[in-house]
């Protein structure tokens, strides 16, 4: 495939080209699988080098299953991905963790897949180029004109290029230029938590499992990447949203993870930052129609889940599989992507419930927070039929959550802990 020339006229050579704006996890994966299937693909990526920006780096088992189905999981393992078959969860006040056997939930999936985000992006984008995609990096000022033959204009190396495409895929993240061009707006759920993340090195101890623990401020997660590296997260209430910001942010981040009595104190005794400490609101965005004429959105461009649930990478992989299948089946017009829109809307609704449950039980500041935490721990230990399926859906896939639970009853139950009738119901 030849590159489009800088011109105000449509390029007949590129009329059959699928243009993917964004070469991150979702965009690079889609570029790889479409190129392998013989489609002409042009990837427009704004960065010249992927950098650590504190993004999701743990792919849940249901996302790993999607990556395997797409044929890209081996690329990630070859790039150094680390597998965790067990998550150890420490409830407030517990010295002994409860094991979550995440490597035994789905056939053929060994556990969660952990890999530094820039490394994963580069491995997938390299694969796309190897399989025939044309990759342009350092692209700026992308504008898309929707239509039966959508037109993309962009700036690169001092020149403006225009391409007439058969389809434009917006994989350009939360601030998506493609989404703006298409006139698609996202609904947003108000944040109730704040999520801070930092890459650590010189991490010691067992790296065969990941850790989630409740502490005085909220929750802490440690996701191992192997070789003494791990991504750590704090999820805290909104009143602490500035705690990890500024010159002392990283210092406070490590101090909170290793506070006296913390199960991570020894593991992180010699740990030090290997990247920036960054914070994002724990909120959700979504649209029921992530497509327009000649345009379809995937990944964060189509809306993101609360990072507390850790499902961002898995969402991207499923988006890619569904859109790939539709595109290979001939989908190019808006109505062709309606099945994808319906599935994604239902998926995001279920994932919102997971994030809300995590926030309500372990993070939200409330006089009965300790009681909520113990309530959740007991519900998981007894495989309570109302609470356990929701949390397990984070690992096994949102579609495994029974439809009857997709409402506010689970959250109402958690927030009412301390009501005598609620406590009696749990023990019956």
N, C-alpha and C positions, 0 to 999 in steps of 0.2 A: 504494500500500500504506500502511495506517495503522500507526502504531507500537503495539506491545503496551502495554496498560495495566498499572500496578502492581496485581497481584492474585494471590491464591492459587489462582484458578480458571484452567483452560486457556482460551486465547483461540481461538475458532473461526476468527477471521480469519487467524490465523497458522499454522493446521494444515498448510498446504501450503508454508510458508516453509522454505527451506534456511538454516540459521544457520551462519555462518562465524565462528569465534572466532579473531581475529587478522587484521589488515589490512595485513600486510607484503607482501613479494613474492608468496609463494604464495597467501595468502588474497585479496589484492586482485585478482590475476590471475584466480583462479577466480570471484570475484564478478563480474568484468567479463564473462567469457565465458558464465556462466550467465544473467546478466541480459540479455545480448544475445539469448540463446535463449528469452527470455520467462519465465524462472523467477523466482519471488519470492525475494529474497535479503536477509537481514539480516546486516550485518557488525558484529561487536563488537570494537573495538580499544582497548587499554588506554591508549595514548599520546594526548595531545592534539596534540602536535607531534612528528614524527619527528626524532630527533637522531642525530648521528654516534656510532656505537658500534663502529666498526671491524669491519665485516662484509664479506662477499664483494662485490666490485664489478666483477669481470670475468666475463662470461658466455662460456663456451667455445662454439666454433662449433656443437656439437651442441645446446647450449641455445638458441642463436640460431635454429637451425632449428625448434626446438619453439615458440619465441616467435612466429616467423613463421607457423607452422601455426595457432597460437591467435589470430592477428590482433592481437597486442599489441606486436610489435617496433617498429612505426611510432610508437607512443606513447612508447617509450623514446628513439628517435632524435629525436623532436620535443622531448623534455625535455632534449636536449643530449648524448645518448650519443656516445661517441667510439669509432671503429673502429680496431683494429690488425690489419693483414694479415700482419705479420711479428713473430715473437719472436726476439730475438737472444740466443743462449745462450753465455755465457763459461764454459768449463771451467777449472778451477784451472790457473793458469800460462799460459793462452792470452791473447795480446793481441788476437787476431782472433776475432770471434764466429762461431758457426755459425748460419745463418739457419734458422728453422723457419717455413715458409710456411703459417701457419695459415689464411690467407684463400683457400687453394686446395684444401682438403681436402673440402669439401662443396659441391655445386652450389647456387648462389644465396646463399651465405653469404660475406660479404666478409672476415670475420675475427672476432676476439673483440670483444664489446660491453662497453665500460667506462662506468660511470655511478655517481656517488655514491649510496650506498644510500638515504639519506633522500629524495633527489630521485626516484629510481626508485619508491620506495614511494608517495610522494605522487601522482606521475603516474598510477600504476595505480589508486590508491584514488579519485582524482578521476574517472577513466574509469568505474569501477564505479558511482559515484553518478550520473554523467551518463546511464549506461545503465539506471538504474532501481533500483539497489540502495539500501537504506536503510543508512546508515553511522552508527553510534553510537561516539563517541570519549570517552575518559576512563572506560571501563568497569572495574569492579573486581569481585573475588570471584565469578568465574564458576564455577558448578557445573553439571555435566551428569548427568542421570539417564538411563542408556542404556535402550533398549527399542524396541519396535515404533513407538511414538510418543515419541521422546526429548524430555525436558523440560530447558530451560535456564533457570537463574536467575542473575541478575547484579544488581549495584548500580550505579546511575548517578544523579548529582545528588541524593543523599540519599534515593533511593527504591529499592526492590527490585522487579525485574521478573521475570516468568516467561513463558516462551514454549514452547508445544508445537510441535515442528518435524517436518517430514517426514524431515529428515536434519540431523545436526550434523557440521560439518567442523572438525577441530582443525588450525588453522594458526598456533598460538600458540607456536611456537619450542621450544627445548630443554627449558625447564621446563614444558612443556604441562600446563595444568590439565585440558584435555579428556582427555589421555592418562591422567592420574591418575584422573579420574572413571570412565574405561572400564576401569581395572584392567590396563592394558597396560604391561608393563615392557620396557625396552630392554636388549639385550646391549651390552657395551662392551669395546672392545679397549684394552689398556693403552697409554698414550701413550709414544712413544719420542722425540718432538720437542716443541718449544714454538714457537708462531707469534706474532710481534709485528707489529702493523700501525699505520701512522700516515699521515694525509693531509698532503700537502706542497703548498705553493704557491711561486711564483717558480722553478719548474723550467724549465731552459733546454734547448737542444739539440733534436735531432730527436724529434718526438712521433708520428711515423708508425709507430713500432715500440715494443714493450714489451721489457723486458730481464730476464733471469734470469742470475745469476752466482754462482759458488761462491767463498767466501772462507774465511778462517782459522777462523771460528766455525761456518759452515754455508752457508746460501744467502741471497741477497737478490733480491727481485723488485721491479721498478718498472713499474707499470701506469698508463699515461697516460690522463688524462681530458679533455685539451684545455685551452686557455686557461691554460697554465702550471701546471696542477694534476695531481697524480699520487698514487696510493696506493702506498706502499712497504711491503714486508714483509721481516722477517728470520725465517728458520726455523733454529732452533738446537737442539743437543742438550739433554736435560733438565738437565744440570748448569749450564746458563746460563739457566734459566727465570726468574731474578730480575734478569737483566742490564738489562732495559728497564723496570724497575719503580722507582717513587720519583721524587724530585725531579730526579735526573740521568738518568732513563730516556730522555727524548727526545734529550738531548744525546749519550748513548752510541749511540742508534739512528742518528743522522745521522753520527756519527764512524765507525761501523762500515761504513756504506754508502759513505763517501768516503775510506776508508783509503788510504794511499799506493799508487799503482798501480791503484786501482780504476777500471774503465771509467766509473763514475758520478761520479767526482770533479768533472769539469767540469760535467756536467749538474746536479749538486746543489750547486754551489759557493755559490749564493745562496739555496738553498731554505730554507724555514722551516716549522715545524709550523703546520698549519691546523686541527688537531683533536687529540684526545687520543691518547696512545700506550697501546695496550691489548694484552694477551697472553692467549692461549688455548692449551690443550693440543692437540697434534696427534694426535687420537684419532678413532675411529669409534664410532658407536652405531647399532643397528639392531634391528628386529623383523621376523620373518617373517609377522606378522599385524597390520598397521597398521589394524585395523578391529575394531569390535564391533557389537552390534545397534544400529542407528540412528546409528552413529558411524564416520567414516573420518578418518585422519590424513594430512596432507601436509606437505611441507617438513621442517624440522628437528624438528617434533613427532613425525614418524615415524622419526627417526634421521638423523644427519648423517655426512658423510664427512670425513676428515682435511682440514682447510683447506689443507694443502700442495698438494693436487691441484687446488684452485681450481674445484671442480665444484658448489659448493652452489647457485648460481643455476640451473644447468642441471638439477640434480636437481629443483628446485622446478618448473621449467617442464614437465618430463616428467610429474611427479606430477599437475600440473593437467590436462594433456591427457588422461591415462589416466582420471582420476576424472571429468572433464567428460564424456567419451564414455560412461562407464558410467552416470552420473547421467542424462544425456539419453536413455539407453536404458532407464531405469526402475529402476536400481539404488537400493535403499534399505536392504536387509537385509544382515547381515554376510556371508552366503555370496555375495552379489552382487559383493562386492569382492575375492573370492579371486583372480581373474586379475591384478588390480593388485598384490596382495600377493606373488604368485609372481614377477611381472616385477621388482618392486622389490627383492626379496630377492636375485635373481640379479644385478641391476644394482649393488647395494651391495657384493656380494661381489667383483665385478670392480673396482669403484672402490677397495676396500680394498687390492687388489693394487697399483694405481697409486700410492697413497699410501705403501705399504710400500716400493715400489721406489725412490721419490724419497728417502725417509728413509735407506734402506740404502746408496744410492750416494753421496749428496751431503751428508748431515747427520750420521749416527751417528758418534760418536767411536770410532775404532778405528785401530790402527797402520797398517792398509792402506787408509785412507780415500782417500788420493791415488791409489792404484792402482785402487780401485773407480771413482773419477771418470773416470780415463783409459779404463778398460774400457768404461764407459757411452758416453763420447764416441766411441770407435772403433766400438762396436756401432751407434750411431745413424748414423755416417758411412757404414757399410757396409750399413745397413738389415738388421741381424742379425734373423733370423726369429724369435728367441725374445724379444729385448728390445724392439726397435723397435715391434712391434704393441702392446705394453703401454703405452708412453709415448704413442704416437700416439692410443690410445684415449681419453686425457684430452681431446683436441681433437675427434676424430671421433665419439666416443661409445663407451661401454664395450662395447656389443654388437658392435663391430668386432673385439674381441680374440678370437682363436680359443679355443674351449672347452678345447683341449688345454693351454693355457698357464695356466689358472686353477688353479694349485696352488703349492706352495712351491719348485718347481725353479728358477724365475727368481731368487728371493731367495737360494737356496742357492748358485747359481752366482756371484752378485755377491759374497757374503760369503766365498767361497772364492778370490777373486782373489789371485794369488800362488802358488797351486798350479800347478805346471808344466803339468799335463795340461789345466787350464782355459785357460791362456794359449795353448797350442797349438791347442785346439779353436776359439778365436775367430779365429785366423788362417787356418784351413782353409776 
